[in-house]
Amino acid sequence: MAGLFITGTDTGVGKTFIACALARGLREAGVDVGVMKPVETGLFATGPLDARALQQAADVDDPLELVCPLQFDMPAAPEAAARAEDRRADLDPILSAFEILSKRHDFMLVEGAGGILVPFDEKTTMADLADHLDLPVLVVARASLGTINHTLLTLEACATRGLEIIGVVLSHPSGALSEADQHNLAVLKRSLGARLIGEVAPIVTGEAVPAISAGLDAVLSYSRAMRRDSKAG
């Protein structure tokens, strides 16, 4: 299946902003893109806001229960949120929803919860979920202090588990960087080299993230290659 699993180096790094930008960009480029937020926590009375944002960005009418099969109130890792509600985080609804959506669309964008090793259940992490869905990974990294360690550890975890990595997109969720953070970020960029496929400037409330800065060129190239392989097969 042609698609992409979007993870982060941490929670609150801007995964949804990046995923929405890519969904808009792919759609505008003529790609029939479907979206999923397999599990969303921290709902309370608001409902799955990330999943709805993805639906809107991709302009799809797929049912919300397919786009976001598992929903929990507590803003915690899926395993913890499920236990708090005396429920079980179950992979089956996610895999079933993904199968249905992947037949409706040519390319799937799937946004994980938190970072790549966040526990889905007592045996499964987000890395395992990406593996179950057979999707390569795009890493969204925070552009502030600590990002070198968090980003390189995330990439190493993906590589250790045999996950293909499309690249890294840097995000600025905390706004402008200090001078120290700028120097720190320059070190990470040199370390990443060609793996760095995008960088999103500090987000202004109400403004959409430009798809190009979110790594659209690399994702488009990958999607076209996958579709060519699919037709050839």
N, C-alpha and C positions, 0 to 999 in steps of 0.2 A: 504493500500500500504506500502510495506517495503521501508524505506528510512530515510533520515536524513536532517534536516534543520540546516545549519551552520551559526551562527550569531557571532557577536563580541561585546566586551564591548565598542568599539569605531571604528572609521574608521582607516585604515592603521595598524591594529593589526596583520595582517598575515592570514586572513581568506582564501585567495586564495591559499597560500602556504600549509596550512593545508588541505584544500579540495583536492588539487592536490595530496598530499601525500597519503591521504586516498583512492582516486580513483585508484592510482597506486597499493597500497597495496591490495585493494579489488580485483582488476583485477588479480593480481599475485596469490591471494588465490583462484582463480577460480570463483569469483562472477561476474555475468554479471551486471556491474554497468553502469547506465546512469547518466548524469550530467546536471545541469541547473544553469544558472545565470539569473533568471527571468527578472531582470532589471539591466542594467549597465549604469552608468553615467560617464561623463568625457571622452568622446570618441574623439571628434574632428576628426583629420585625421587618427587616429590610429585604429579605429574600436574597438570592444569589446575584449580587450586583456585578461581580466579575463576569459571570456567565451571560448576563443580559447585555453587558457592554460588548462582549465578543459577538453575540447575535447581531447587535446593531451594526457593528463595524463590518461584519461579513454580509450583512443584509440578507440573512437567511430566515426562513419561516419554520425551521425545524423546532419541534416541541422542546420546551425547556427541560423536560424530564429526560430527554436524550442528550441535550447539550450539557446538562449537569445532573447526572443520575444520583449522586450522593450529596446530601446537604445536612450540615450540622450547625447548631447554634453557637457552641463555644468556639472562641477564636484561638484554636490550638491545633496541634498536629492531628491529622485525621484519626489516628488510633486513640489519642487522648480524648478528642471530641466525641468519638463514638462511645467510648467507655463511660463518659460523663452522662450520656443519655441512655445508658444500658442498652446500647445497640452494637451492631457489629459492622465494621467496614468490610463490605463484600465486593470482590472484584467482578463477579458475574454480571451485575447490571452495567458496569462500565464496559466490559468486553462486548456485551450484546449491543449496547448503544453505539459503540465505535463501529461494529460490523455494519449496523444499519446506516449510519451516517457516511461511512466510507463508500457505500454503494450509491449514495445519493450525490456525492461530490468527488471531484477529481483529485483534490488535495485537502488534507486535514491539518489544522493547527490545533494542537492539544496543549493546554497550559496546566502544568503541575501545581502542586500546593507547596509553597516554601522552597527549600533547597532539595538537591538531588537525593540526599539520604534521609529526608523526613520520613518517619514511619507511617505507612498506610495502615498496616495492621501489625500484629506481633511478629510476622515473618516477612513482610513485604515493605519495600521502600519505594520512593518515587522512581529510583533507578530501575527497580524491578518492573514497575508499571510501564516505563518507557520500553523496556525489553519485551514485555508481554505484547505491547502494541506494535513492536518491531519498527520503532521510529528513531531516527537520528535526533540528536539533541542540540538545541541552541541555548547557550548560557547567557543569562542577563546578569551583569556584574555591577555592583555599586562602585561609583567612582570616588570613594572617600577612604579614610584611614582604615587599614585592615583588608583592603580589597586584594592586595597581592596574594596574601596567604589564602583568603577565601576562594579566590578565583582559581589559583593553581591547585588547591586541594580538590575543588569541584572537577576540574579537568582530569586530574589524576584518578579520582573516583570513577568517572565515566570511562576512562581508558582501561582501568583495572577490570571493569565489568563488561568490557567489549562493546561499549556503546559508541557508535559513530558520532563524531562531533562536527556539526556544520560550522560553528564559529562562536565568537563571543561578541555581545553587544554591551557597551558601557552605558550606564544610566546615571543621571545626576538627580536622584530624588530629593536630595537635601539642599539643592540650590548650588550657588557658586562655591567653589573650593577655596580653601586657604592656600597660601603659598606652599606650605609643607605638603598638603594633599596633592597639589599640582605636580610637585617633583616626584612624589610617590607614584602618582598615576603614570607619569612618563616612564618610570622604571617598568611598570606592568606592561605598558604598550610595547616597549622594546622586547620584553620577554614573549609576548603573544605573537608578534610579527604578523604573518598573514592570517593567523587565526582570529585577529580582530576584524570584524566585518561591519561594525557600525558603532556610532557614539551619539547618544541623544543628549542634547543640551538641557539645562535646567527647564523643567516643565512649568509653563505659566497656566494657571487655572483657566480652563475653558478652551485652551488651544490644543489642537490635535498634534500628535507627534508625527513629523515627516517620515513617510515610509522608507525613504532612501537612507536616512540616518539610522533607522532601525534594522538595517541589514538587508533591505529588500533585494538588492542586486544579487547577492549571494543566494538568497532563498529562491528567487526566480530562476537562477541558473540551475539550482538543484531540482526544482520542480519540473523544469523543462527536460532535464536529463532523465528523471524518473518516468515522465510520460513517454519519452522516446523509447526507453527500455521496455516499458509496458507494451507499447505498440509492436516493438520488435519481437517480443516474446509471444 
